[in-house]
Amino acid sequence: MPYYGWNKLVSCEITKTGMKNKMIIESLKENEILLEKIVIKSLQLTNNKTQSEFYKLWKEHNTNKYIEVMFNDLKTNIEKYWLNDKYNKDLEKSFNMLYFEHSGLYGGEFDTFAIDFNYKGNESPIFETMDDRLNYLENISCLPGCEIPLLYDLTREIQGKEADFDDWDDLMEIYNLFETTALIESHQTFLKADNEKLFRDLNFKKPFYFAVGEHDAGAPKLIYVIE
């Protein structure tokens, strides 16, 4: 399992970012542990060389390096696209949600959408597949978010090797593990961006929600909250 040198950072930031973020990151990490166990059990049954190579790729990746790559790319894209009136047609528009969408097994970057989310509850929201509370805006619409290095690794290496797995389920177990870890690293990227005031020039309404999802693959997942 990758080493997360930011565990102390997470605990130190609980009071600043709230219990919602603590629950989000704990749930993601619990899911990551479960998915790794599933992959290990599958490998014990299949002894599949390709499956083993992808597990090793996941296990040996440098999470701190990847978070830094995501942060720097996000910072660049905010300055180049989100705050540029050539791409953002209403810089003064207020909104309370950003949705980051990736393309699944064959995608290693986020496209970003600004949303006016009609939600008044105090609890963390649960999104629906066809959610009429989400009003997509035109100020930030399909603009570059950031690279997702771990999913990019998977996309780069998987092409042409799909048939080398014993079955599709084994490949999907690897994908689910990669995606969950990528979501953990996304959470940490947004935490770092929040702490370094990367979003200060955007007209956020609080609480502000960050959600992620795979294109045409169900409801978005809440990944980070600014309260």
N, C-alpha and C positions, 0 to 999 in steps of 0.2 A: 504493500500500500504506500502511495507517495507520502513523503514527509511534509507536513504542513507546519512550517515555521511560524505561522501567524496565529497559533492557538492562543497565545497570551494576548495578542492584539485583539482577538475576538472578545475575550473576557473583559479586557479593559474598556472596550467600546460599548458594552451592554447598556450602561447608563445613558450614553449619548444616543444610541440608535434604537433603544427600546427593546422590550421583550419580544416584539414581533420578529425582529431580525434574529434574535437568539433562537427562537423556535424554528425559523426557516433554515438556518444553517445546521442546527442539530438534526432536523428531519432529513436534510440532504445527505449529511454524513452517515446517518443510520442507514439510509437507502444504499449508499455507496458500499458500506460494509456488507450488507446483504447481497448486493449484486456481485461483489468480488467472491463471496462464498459460492454463489451459483456458478460462476465461471470456473473456479477451482474444482468444484465437484464435477462439472462437465468435462474438464481436461483430464481428470482421473479416469473417466469412462472412455473418452475418445483417444487420448494420447495423440491428438492431432497437431502436427508440426506448425501449420499456419495459425491455428487458434492459439497455440503456445507463444508464437512470435508476437502476436498482437497483445496478448496479456503482458508480455515482457515490455513492449513498447509503452503500454499504459503505466506499468509499475515503475519504470525507470525514468519517466519524464520529470522535468524540473518544474514543479508547480509555481515556485516563486518567480522564476524566469517568465513563465507563461502569463502570470498575473501582470507583471511589468509590461510585457508586450501588449496585452489587452488595454492596460491603462494608457500607455503612450499612444496607441492607435485611436482610442476613444478621444483622448485630448486633441489629437490632430484633426479628427473628423468633426468635433464640436466647433473648432475654430474655422475649419475650411468649408464646412457645409451648413451646420445647424445655425451658426450665427452670421451667415452670409446671405444677404437679401437676394442674391441671385438664385439661391436654392430654397430659402425660407421666405415665403411670401408674406408672412405676418409675424415679424419679430416680437411684437408686443402681445401677441395672443397668449392668454393664460391657459394652463391645462394642468391636469393632476395625474397623468400617467404616461409612461413611455413603454412601448411594447417592442421587444427585441426578438426578431424572428430569424431562424436559421433553416437550412434546407435539408437537415437530417444527415443520412449516411454519406451523401455526396455534397456536403456544404461545410465550409469552415469559416463563416463570417456571419455577423448579424446585420440585417437591415432593420431600420428603426422607424417607428411610427408614433407620433404624438396623438394622445387620446384624451377626450373629455369623458371621464369615468363617472357615471351617475351613481354614487354610492355614499351613503350617510352613516353606515354602521361603524361601531367602535372596534369590532373584531376584524381580523385579517380577512379580506374578501376571498371567496372561492369563485373562480371564473367558470363560465359555461361555454360549450362549444359554439353555440349561436347565441351570443350574449348581447341583448339589445340595450344594455347599460353602457356599452362601449361606442362612443361617437368618434370615429376617426377624423382627424383634422388635416388641413392642407399645409400647415406651416412646416411640420416635419413629417414627410410622407415618403417612405421607402428610401430614406437617406442612409448612407453608410454609418454603421454603429461602430463595430470593431471586429478585428480578426478574432477567431476562436482557435488558438494554436493547437489544442489537443484534438479538436474535431478536424482541423486541417490536416494533422498528421494521419488521422484515420482515413480521410478522404483520399489523400495522396497515395497511401500504401494499399488500400483495399481494392482499388480498381484492377480488375483482371484476376483477382484472387478469390472472388466470391465462391466459385465452385470448388475451391480447395478445402472448404469447411465440410464436415460430414453432413450437415443439413443447415437450412436457413435459420433455425432456432438458435444454433450455436453462434452464428454470426450476429444475430440480434442481441444475444446476451452480451457479447463484446461491445456492440454499439451502445446498449443501455448503460454499461459501465462507463464507457468514454463520455457519453452525454451527461451523466450525473456528475462526474468529476468536473466536466466543463462548466456545469451550472454552479458548482461550488466555487470554482475560480471566477466565474462571472459575479457571484455575490461579493467575493473579496475585492474584485475590481471596482464595483460600485461603492463599496465601503471606502476604499482608498480615494475614489473620485469625490465622494461626499466630504470626506475629511479634508481634502485639499481644495475644496470649493470649486470644483470643475464646472458645476452647474449654476454658478452664481448669476450669470447673465441671462439665464432662461427664466421666463415668467412662470415659476412653479406655484401651484396652489397646494397647501399642505392639509392633510397628509398626502404625500406624493408616492405613487406606486410604480415600481419597476417590475415588469412581467416579461417572461421569455416563453418561447414556444417553437415547435417545428411546423413548418408550412403545411397546412392542410392535414394536421395530425392531432386534432382535438383541441381542448381548451388551453389557454395560456396558464402558466404557473407563476405565482407570485414569488419574486426572487429577492426583493429588497424594498424597504420602506423608509422614507424620510418624514419624520413627524415634527 
